[in-house]
């Protein structure tokens, strides 16, 4: 049986096996809210669950982002949420979609 919650380390995450279909979510026991989605085609992506809801905020791919960096990002998100900010809406504001419409 695959344990879905454990202390994330680079070695443990790199050695996760791929399943035959769908995606599998693993949860970090050290930083609550940090999860890793492992897709069938091999991609492994860090996400932060926002307020325990199904919406997620992508942090980055496993081999582009260290475990510590992902944990720091989750701590930043939690701090923003505590202040009443939504990190997801802040991301959209920074993209400035309206500048593309002419």
C-alpha positions in Angstrom: 0.0 0.0 0.0 1.3 3.5 -0.9 1.4 6.0 2.0 0.0 9.3 0.8 1.2 11.4 3.7 4.9 11.6 4.6 7.8 14.0 5.2 8.8 15.2 1.7 12.4 14.7 0.8 13.9 15.0 -2.6 14.9 11.3 -2.7 11.5 10.1 -1.6 9.7 12.2 -4.1 12.0 11.3 -7.0 11.4 7.6 -6.3 7.6 7.7 -6.3 6.2 5.2 -8.8 3.8 6.1 -11.6 0.4 4.6 -11.6 -1.3 3.2 -14.7 -4.0 5.9 -14.9 -5.1 9.2 -13.4 -3.0 11.3 -11.0 -2.1 10.6 -7.4 -1.8 13.3 -4.7 0.8 13.0 -1.9 0.8 15.3 1.2 3.7 16.7 3.2 3.5 16.0 6.9 6.0 18.8 7.7 4.1 21.7 6.0 0.3 21.3 6.0 -1.2 22.2 2.7 1.7 21.3 0.5 0.9 18.5 -1.9 2.6 16.8 -4.9 0.6 15.6 -7.8 2.1 12.7 -9.8 0.7 12.3 -13.2 0.7 9.2 -15.4 3.1 10.7 -17.9 5.7 11.4 -15.2 5.2 15.0 -14.3 5.4 15.7 -10.6 4.1 19.1 -9.5 3.9 20.9 -6.2 0.6 22.5 -5.3 -0.8 24.3 -2.3 -4.4 23.6 -1.4 -6.2 26.9 -0.6 -8.2 26.8 2.6 -8.7 23.1 2.2 -10.8 23.6 -0.9 -10.4 21.8 -4.1 -8.8 24.8 -5.8 -5.0 24.7 -5.9 -2.2 27.1 -6.5 0.6 25.7 -8.6 4.1 26.2 -7.1 6.2 24.4 -9.7 7.6 21.1 -11.0 9.5 18.9 -8.6 12.8 19.2 -10.4 12.6 22.9 -10.9 11.6 23.7 -7.3 13.3 22.3 -4.1 11.2 20.9 -1.3 12.3 23.7 1.0 11.4 26.4 -1.6 7.9 24.8 -1.9 7.5 24.8 1.8 8.5 28.4 2.0 6.0 29.3 -0.7 3.2 27.5 1.3 4.2 29.5 4.4 4.0 32.7 2.4 0.6 31.8 1.1 -0.6 31.0 4.6 0.7 34.4 5.7 -1.2 36.2 2.9 -4.4 34.3 3.7 -4.1 35.2 7.3 -3.8 38.9 6.3 -7.0 38.5 4.2 -5.2 38.4 0.8 -5.9 35.6 -1.8 -2.5 34.7 -3.4 -4.4 33.3 -6.4 -6.1 36.6 -7.1 -2.8 38.5 -6.6 -1.3 36.3 -9.3 -4.0 37.3 -11.8 -3.6 41.0 -11.0 0.1 40.8 -11.8 -0.5 39.3 -15.3 -2.4 42.4 -16.6 -4.6 40.6 -19.1 -6.1 43.9 -20.3 -2.9 45.2 -21.8 -3.2 42.4 -24.5 -6.6 43.7 -25.7 -6.3 46.4 -28.2 
